[in-house]
Amino acid sequence: MWPFDGRDPNNSRKLLAARSHIASIGSRQTRDRYRLVPDGYHLTPGRDRQPGTMVGNTPVLWISGLSGAFTSFGAADRGFWAKLEGCNPGGMKDRPAMHMVERARARGDLAPGAAIVESTSGTLGLGLALAGNVYRHPVTLVTDPGLEPIIQRMLTAYGARVEVVTEPHPVGGWQQARKDRVAQLLVANPGAWNPNQYNNPDNVDAYRPLALELASQLGRVDVLVCSVGTGGHSAGVARVLREFNPKMRLIGVDTIGSTIFGQPASSRLMRGLGSSIYPSNVDYRAFNEVHWVAPAEAVWASRTLAATHYASGGWSVGAVALVADWVARTFPPDITIAAVFPDGPQRYFDTIYNDEYCNQHQLLGGEHPTEPDVITASSDTVVTRWTRTTTVVNPTLAVA
């Protein structure tokens, strides 16, 4: 029997409880951020006295018929809901940045006015710049030459200090090189605090409001599609949504060249998903299957989204949309699919949406991907194009 059959008769009561929970939790600012509007009323733009309260309460958009090439996927009722996290001031990682800083301050780990030092490929950096602005902490961000110039300039404009490492680590690549530099800066700056987004459980907990928003917006979610980098939002959102539907399927989306799910590390063009290290926040047992996506495939999906739905984003958005579209075409038609779009397109004007860049990296002109390859386990072969497996293992345990 398909695991989505036999819907929980208590589902409506659970969702009402979720709505009640959102309305009652936390401070007045939190209640305002996730307020629910009764039927017949219209939501008016918020009035925010500081930028941190603009985080959250992002919309969902129906995505169907991603391409006319998918002739079997033309009906308007075959699609998925995209959670548009690019509507946050800096993107999805505003949520963990604000939450990690708030919790560290509450515990006394981050003293008033102390420095925040972290490694970032961009999006968390924007969130930490926001948190530093709100709570008056100086922020130093360590990145690598792959960071888009527009983001580096904006981080500086937002008051952050940006350091760029110049050489990759011989084993851990740019990611490990960034972490090593963060460690040096922490030694040189006593009292400075490192969020450690890869291993900080507050990163995971920060996504509870996002999950509750989805529960309020969509009701029961049967399939959740998430990109995987630090592992924070896939773990945090899935954990909460399974309180309402324990049989919900979680599909992770990674990039080729990433080690997270057991593939060998190699150079990665795509930023925002994937890793050359093993973040402890990745909840391997939560995943039902994993897909790896190549850069050209993500570019095609991102550009197609922009042309057909006026909503797009970066590498993670393209990869997630590609997989979520496949789920909508191949899974039973009466299910609710949610896909998290972590950011918008702005930072990718010189990469994904730049023909010169894409031609330089041979990202244009190939056939539109329609189906993934299938492997039994991640160790079966080195993947170079869109590929899926339903055997998800923790590679650190497999090695041990």
Sequence and secondary structure as in RCSB ss.txt:
>XXXX:A:sequence
MWPFDGRDPNNSRKLLAARSHIASIGSRQTRDRYRLVPDGYHLTPGRDRQPGTMVGNTPVLWISGLSGAFTSFGA
ADRGFWAKLEGCNPGGMKDRPAMHMVERARARGDLAPGAAIVESTSGTLGLGLALAGNVYRHPVTLVTDPGLEPI
IQRMLTAYGARVEVVTEPHPVGGWQQARKDRVAQLLVANPGAWNPNQYNNPDNVDAYRPLALELASQLGRVDVLV
CSVGTGGHSAGVARVLREFNPKMRLIGVDTIGSTIFGQPASSRLMRGLGSSIYPSNVDYRAFNEVHWVAPAEAVW
ASRTLAATHYASGGWSVGAVALVADWVARTFPPDITIAAVFPDGPQRYFDTIYNDEYCNQHQLLGGEHPTEPDVI
TASSDTVVTRWTRTTTVVNPTLAVA
>XXXX:A:secstr
  TT S  TTHHHHHHHHHHHHHHSS HHHHHHT    TT        SSGGGGSS   EEEEE   TT TT   
TTSEEEEEEGGGSSS TTHHHHHHHHHHHHHHTSS TT  EEEE SSHHHHHHHHHHHHHT  EEEEE TTS HH
HHHHHHHTT EEEE  S BTTTHHHHHHHHHHHHHHHHSTT B   TTT HHHHHTTHHHHHHHHHHHSS SEEE
EE SSSHHHHHHHHHHHHH TT EEEEEEETT  TTS         SS  SS  TT  GGG SEEEEE HHHHHH
HHHHHHHHHS   SHHHHHHHHHHHHHHHHS TT  EEEEE   SGGGTTTTT HHHHHHTT SSS    S EE 
SSTTS    SSEEES    HHHHH 
